[in-house]
Amino acid sequence: MKVAVSAMGNDLNSQIDPRFGRCRYFVIVETEDMGFNAFENENAALSSSAGIQSASLVASQGVKAVLTGNCGPKAAQVLSSAGIEIITGQEGAIQAAVERFKKGDLLSTSDGNVSEKFGLDEAGSMQAGRNVAMAAGSGRGLGGCGGRGMGGGGRGMGVCGGRGMGGGMGRGLSGGAGVLSSGQGGTGVLPKENELEQLKEQAGELKKQMEKIESRIKSLE
């Protein structure tokens, strides 16, 4: 049987993404031999209908069940109509969750357990970070961001939900030697108001991620 898992990474050791429609990856696992394939969720940054599109994408893979943290009502409707079991409330490593499923320890549902717009703010902030980083500079971001930043050449301090902070691969909003300058690799200077707004958004996103990480650390201690 094939099962789809919303994932933060692209292998069985990756953590389950709590968002279904806006997860970073889908990992499709064959329960018979635990073979799998993974692909990036191209619907993650959609402003609307992410759940519906993701559900249709998963259904096209011929899966019989979905393991995720949370699922919205419209996505649940699409999955249920396709005869796919929906199992919410899952967290931790993908392989462990699939093993629990194989043992029959998990209960399925036909309804969503969160609102339709669940995860939209985080997905929107991630996409904004990518767009800004691509448009300006080529400074390398530090602090866990796995991509290019906005700085003009030097090393900067990464503030996005990139690799290490959120387990993903987003590009970082970084400040090099001369933040938002038109230094080496830079393409222009953003207005002060826009810069301030973007930095506030990124700071808020980082704060949320730190709270999640601290909460997870406490739960594991």
N, C-alpha and C positions, 0 to 999 in steps of 0.2 A: 504494500500500500504506500502511496506517496502522500506525504504531509508537507505543508508549507509552514515555515516559521519566520515571523518578522524578526529581523536581526540587525545588530549594530555592526557586524563584520561578515566576512564571506566564508567562514568555515564552521565546523561543528563545535569548536571551542569558543566561538563568539557568544556574547551575551544576547539574550532576547531583547529586542527593541520593544518598549511598552506601547508604542504606537503601531497600529496596523497600517492604515492608509498612508501614513507619512513615515514609515520606517525607512531606514537607509538601504537595507538589503532584504531580499527574500532568499531563504535557503530551502531548497526542495530536497527532502530526504526520503529515500526508499527504505521503509522500515525493515524489510526482509534482510538486507545486508548492510544497512547504514551508509550506502552510497549516496552521494549528494551532488547537487550543482547549485551555484549561487549566482545571483545577478542583482545589479543595482536597481532600486525602485525609482523609475523615471518620473513617478507621480508625486514624489515626496514634497516638492515645493509648490504644487498647484494651490491656487488660492481657494478653489472650490472643487468639489467632486473627487477629491483625492481618494476617499474611501471606496467610492463606486468604481473608479478606474483601476485601483489596486486589486479590488475583489475580482473584477473581470480578468485582469492579468493573471491572477493566481488560478482562477477557474480554467483558464486556457492551458494550464500546465497539467491538467488531469489529476489534480490532488483530491483526496477524499476528506482531509481534515486540515484545519488551520490552528496553529498554536501561537498565541500572542498574549500581550499584556492587556490591551484594551481594544475594543472594536466598536465603531459607531453604528447607529441604526441602519443607515442606508447600505453600508458595506455588508452588514449582517444579512440584510434582505437579499442582496445579490448572491451571497454565498449560500444561504439557505435554499434559495430557488434553484441553485445548481446542485443541491444535494450534498453540500460540503459541511461537515461538522465544524462548529466553532468552539474553541476551547480558550477562554480568557483567563486572566489572573496569573499567567505564567511569567517567570523571571529566572535569572540565572543562565547557565550555559545551555546551549541548544541541545547538545547530545543528552544531557541529563533529562531534559524535558521530554525528548522523544522516547527515551527509555521508560519514563513514567507512563507515557501514552501507551506504549507497547504492553505494559503490565496491566493496563486497564484501570489505572489509578486516577485518571482525569475524567471529569464530567463535562459534557458538551452542552451548549445552549443554542437557541435559534435567534436570540435577541442580542442587540448591542448592549454594552454596559457603560458607555460614555456618550457624551453629546457629539453631534456631527462634526463640530469644529475642533475637537480635541487634538492638541498637538500643533495647531496652526501657527501660533505665535513662535514656537521654537523653530518650525520649519521655515517660516518667513524670515526670521533673523539669520538663520544659516545661509539662506539664499542671498540675502542682502550682503552678508559678509563676503560671499564668493564674488558677487558682482563688483563690489567696491575694490576688492583685492585685485581682480583681473584688470580693472580700469586704471589703476594707478600703481606706480613703482614696482620694483622687483626685489625689495629688501626681504630677507628671510625672517619669518616670525619665530620667536621662541615661546616658552611657556606652554608647550603642548600643541601648538597649531601646526598641522602638517601641510602647510602650503605657502604660497607667496603672499607677502604683505603689502601695505600701502607705502612703506617707507622708501626713502630715496637712496638706497644703497647699503647702508650699514645694517647691523643686526638690530632687531627691534624686539619689543615685548609683545607677544601674541595675545590677543584677547578674544578669540572666536571659539566656537564649539568645534575645535579641530581635534586631531589625533591626540589622545592622552586625556583630554578633559571629558569628551563625550564619546570617545571610542570611534569617532568617525574620521573622515578624511577631508574635511572642509578646509578651504584656504583661510589663512589667518589675517586678521586686521592688525598689522604690526606697524610700529613706529620706528623708523631707522634714525640715522643721524640727520635729523631734520625731518620731522614727521610731516607727511603730506606735501613734501617739497617736490620740486621738479629735478631732483638730483639724478644720479645714475639710474637709468631705467625708468624714471618718473615721466609722467605725461601731462602734469598740470597741477594747479593748486585749487583745492576745494574751498568754497566760501566758508567763513568761520562758523556760521550758523549750521551749515550742513555737517561740518566736521564735529561740532559739539553734539548734535543730535545723534550722529552715528556712534560716537564714543559712548554716549549715555546708553544707547541701545546695547552696545557690545558689553558694557560694564554690567548692565542688568542681566544679560544672558550669562555672563561669567559667574555672577553671584548665584543665579539659579543652579548652575552646574555644580558650583562649590557646595551648595546646600545639599544637593543630591548625593555628591560624593561623600560628604561628612556623614550624612544619614546612613549611607551604605556601609561606611567604615564602622560606625557604631553598631550596626546590626550584625556585623561579622566578628566584632570583638567579644 
